[in-house]
Amino acid sequence: MSEHDIANEKPRWLDKSANVRKLYFAVWALGIVLLALDLVIHRHPETRFDGWFGFYCFFGFVACVTLVITAKGLRRILMRPEDYYER
């Protein structure tokens, strides 16, 4: 893609910061609604702790953070220089 093509490209939906903000708040609102549904939906827990309020919300957050931290560590181990294949 040349610089001319990039300059003439139509703006996309997520290029506007207002739309990004709307999406951000929509994700938060969905999370809050799903957490609130935890109060009214009856679950059948198999262990003592997975019956706690908000357990899956907390578990998902911790799992996501763990994956990001693990990926950062693996990047340091597996990363190669830019010219690795040109050598």
KAQUIPE-V387170 format. One record per pair of residues at least 4 apart in sequence whose C-alpha atoms are under 8 Angstrom apart, sorted by the first residue. I is the first residue (numbers start at 0). J is the second residue. If there is no record, write none. Layout:
BEGIN
i & j
I & J
I & J
END
This chain:
BEGIN
i & j
0 & 4
0 & 5
1 & 5
2 & 6
3 & 7
4 & 8
10 & 14
11 & 15
12 & 18
13 & 18
13 & 19
14 & 18
14 & 19
15 & 19
16 & 20
17 & 21
18 & 22
19 & 23
20 & 24
21 & 25
22 & 26
23 & 27
24 & 28
25 & 29
26 & 30
27 & 31
28 & 32
29 & 33
30 & 34
31 & 35
32 & 36
33 & 37
34 & 38
34 & 53
34 & 56
35 & 39
36 & 40
37 & 41
37 & 52
37 & 53
38 & 52
42 & 50
43 & 50
44 & 49
44 & 50
45 & 49
45 & 50
46 & 50
47 & 51
48 & 54
49 & 54
49 & 55
50 & 54
53 & 57
54 & 58
55 & 59
56 & 60
57 & 61
58 & 62
59 & 63
60 & 64
61 & 65
62 & 66
63 & 67
64 & 68
65 & 69
66 & 70
67 & 71
68 & 72
69 & 73
70 & 74
71 & 75
72 & 76
73 & 77
74 & 78
79 & 83
82 & 86
END
